[in-house]
Amino acid sequence: MILIVESGATKTDWLALEGAGSRVSVKTGGMNLASIPEDVVRGVVEEAAAGFLEKGISRFDRIHFYAAGLICQSSESVPSIAINLDKVLRSLFPEAMIEYASDTLASARAVCGHEKGIAAILGTGSNSCLYDGEKIIGNIRSGGFILGDEGGAARLGRMFMADFLKGLVPEPVSGEFARDFEVDYMTVVKNVYKGETPAAYLGSFAPWITSRYDSCEYIKELVDSNFRDFFERALTRYGTDSLPVGVVGGFGYANRDILRRLAGSYGITFSKIIKAPVEGLVDFHSGRV
């Protein structure tokens, strides 16, 4: 029995695989391993274990745990950031072999399998890597929504909001935006500079923005610029002339037609554009790729 776990700050997906493609899934709250207390970690893992027990599963042979920032150094079997998590998992599933890996490696395995390629994450944030078929051999740092995240939803929201606050968004889009959201100056500043999840806040505006892509030249240029920056500042630096690019993430998937149209002038060829890595990870860990 194999368990694949994808954990983020807001939710964790647990997928058990058995035999010829049999699947059982459980969803729990998220785990930000950089800040979450041990008792909260235990509560989330115990909730998942109870969910599987209700479905007749109490034991796993292998656990593959993926999360943002989960990067193992060659000298450590368990990342320091996951020590509390490891203690809880081993207390509940003592027979299991456990692998910890980043969401970037999850994406690379999902879209590249065992082949060399370039993997990109385009969700609220963005990231990318060069993958040799087994491990990540190159990574241009994302920088987060303030210093980077080119191509991501939060970065698009930041670009749009900066223009909106300065009166640079043309009508009727500016008026429609003010009508649809609570975006007075102090509310925006509070959410961006003092809010608990500023990237998610800015990213939440992205669907509204992209829905006007075909009807507003300003929006079209803004969206295109965000993706072009990702191509130029990240993807093309890996050697896209000779390697395919696979994309994982809801924002990239929702805008896949735009991505494909823009990619041609950069010599970028997309192998896959998928919403989430789970399907590719099922194939990878089941030995189908």
N, C-alpha and C positions, 0 to 999 in steps of 0.2 A: 504494500500500500504506500503510495506516494502522496505527500501533501505539498501543494504549492501555495505560498502565501505572498500576497502583494499588499504591503502596508503603506498607508499615507497618513497625513495628519488628521484627516477627517473620517476615513473608513479603512477597514481591512477586509480583503477578500481571501477566504480560505477555500481551496479546492482540492478535494481528495480524489485520487485516481486509482482505480483497481481493475485488474484484468483487462478485458477487451474493450476498453474505452468507457467503462462505468464511471460516472462522476457524481460526487456529492459536494454541494457547496454550502458554506456558512458565511454570513456577513456579520461583522462586529464594528464597534467604534475604532477609530484610528489610534495610532501610537506614534507620537513624535519622540523618537528615541533620544533626542538631544536634551529633552527637558522633562519627560514624563516620569513620575515617581514609581518606585518598584511596586507599590501596592496597586497602582492603576494598571501597570503592565500585567500583573498577576490576574487582576479582574478581567481584563480583555481576553487573555489566553484561556482562562478557566471558562469564560463564556463560550468561546469557540469549542473547547473540549466537550462541554456539556451539550452543545448543539450537535456535534458528531456522535456523542454517546446516544442521544435520542434517536439517531438514525442508524444505530447499530455498529458504530465504528469507535474503537477504543485504543487502537494501536496503529503506529506508522513505522515503516522501515526506513523511509527517507523523508526529510523535511527540507524544502528549499525556500528560504525566507528572503524576500526581496523588499528593500525599502530605500528611500532617498538617503544618501549619505552613508549607507552601509558598505564600507570598503575595507576589506581585509588586507592588512600588510602581510608580506610573505612570512614574517616571523611569528604571526599570531593566528591561531585557529578560530578565535572568537574576537571580533572587533571590540575595542574597549567600550564603544557606545552601546554594545548589545549585551554586556555582561549580565545585567539584571534580567533581560529577556531570556538569555541562555539558561540561567538558573531555573526559571519558571518552566521553560519548555522541557528541560531534561528531567524535572521533577514529575511532569505529567506524562512524558513519552520517553522513558529511560532507554528503550531499545533503539530509538531512531538515530540515524546518522544525520547531522544537521549541517547544512550549508548556508552561510550568510553572504548576501551579495547586494549590490546597488541596483536601483531601478534602471540605471543606464545599462548594466549588464543584462538585466531582464529584457530590455528593449532590443539589445543586440542579438540575444539568443532567439527572441521572438521573430525578428524580421530577417536575420541572416542564417539562423540554424548553425551549421558547422562550416559555413562558407565565409571567406573573407569579404568584408563590406563595411559600409558606413551606416551607422544607426543614428536616428534623430528622434528626440522627444519634443513634441509640440503640444503642450497642454496649457495650463495656467502659466507655467514657466517654459523654458526650453533647455535642451542640452543636446550633446552630440558626442560621438566617439568613433574611432577607427578600431575595427575588430578583426582579429586574425583567424577567426573560426573557433577559437577557444577562449581567448581573453582580450580585454581592452588594451590596446597598445598605443593609443593616442587619445587625448581628450583636451579640447579647447574649453577652458573654464567658462561656465555660464555667466557667473557674476551676479545672478539674481536680478530681480525686477528693477533695481536702481541702477546697477552697473552693467547690466546685460539683458539676458532673456530675450534677445532678438528673436522675432518670429512667434513668440508666445502671446497668449491672450492678455496677460497682465501688462505686458509692454505696449500692446496696442491700446489698452485702456489708459495707460499713463500718457501716451502720445496725444490721444484724443482729449483727455481731461486737461492737460496743460494748455492746449489750444482753446478749449472751452472757457477756462477761467480767464484767459487773456482776450476773449472776444474774437478769436480767429476762426471759429467754426461758422460757416456761412448759414444763412437762413435758406429754407425753413428747418434745416436739421437742428440748429441750435435751439430754436423754440420747441421743437418736438422733444428734444432731449430733456430740456428743463421741465416740460410738461409730464414726462414719463418717470422722472426720477427726482429724489430729494437731493439736489446738487447745489444748494447755496454754498458760498465760499467756506464758511466755518464748518459746515457738515463734512465737506470734502476734505479739508485740512485735518480735521479730527480723525477721520477714518484712515487717512493715508499716513499721518505722522504719529498717531496715538492708538490706532486700532490694533486689535490682536492679529488680524489677518489682512494686512494692506494689499498684498498681491492678489488674494482671492477677491477683495473688494474691487480693485481695478479690473481684474479679469472678468468680473461679472457683467461688465458693460460690453464686452466683446461681441456677444451674439446680436445685441441691438445694433451695434456699429456695422457689423458685416452684413446684416439684413438689408442695408442701404447701399451695398456695394455697386449694384447695377443701376441705381437711380441717382447717384451723387458723385460727381467727378472728384470732389474733395475726399470723400470716403475711399473711393477707389485708389487714389494716389497714396493715402495713408496706409491702407491695408497692404498694397503692393510694396511700399517702402519698408514696412515691417518685415515682410518675408524676404525682400531683397537683401536687407541688412543681415538676416540670418544666413542666406546663401554666401554673401561676400565675406562676412566676418567669421564664419565658422565652416560651413560645408565645403566650399571650394578649396579650403586650405588642407583638406585631407587627400585630395587627388580624385575628384569626382569624374575626371575624364576617363579613368580606367576602372572605377569601382561603382557599383550601384548603391543607391541610398534607400534605406527602408525607414519609414516614418511611423511612429507610435504616438497616439494622443488624440483626445477628443477634438481639440481645436484644429489640429492638422487635418484630421479626417473630415471634419465639417467643411473645410476649405480646400479639399483635395483638388478640385478642378482649377482653382486659382493657382495652387502650387504647381500643378502640371503645366499650366500655361506659361508661368514665369520661368520655370526651370530650363526650358529649351535654350534660352540665350546664354545660360551658364554651363551648358554641356552636362547638365545633371539628368540622370535617368533614375526613376523611382522603381525599385523592385516591388515594394509593398507599401501601402498606406493603410494602416489599421487603427481602429479606435482604441483598443486596449491590448496589452501583450499576452493575455491569458491563453488565447487559442494557439499562438505560436509556441508558448511555453509548454502547453500540453503536448504538442508534437515533439518538442525538443526533449522533454523528460520521459516521453514514452518511446523514444528511439525511432520516431517516424521521419526525422530529418537528419 
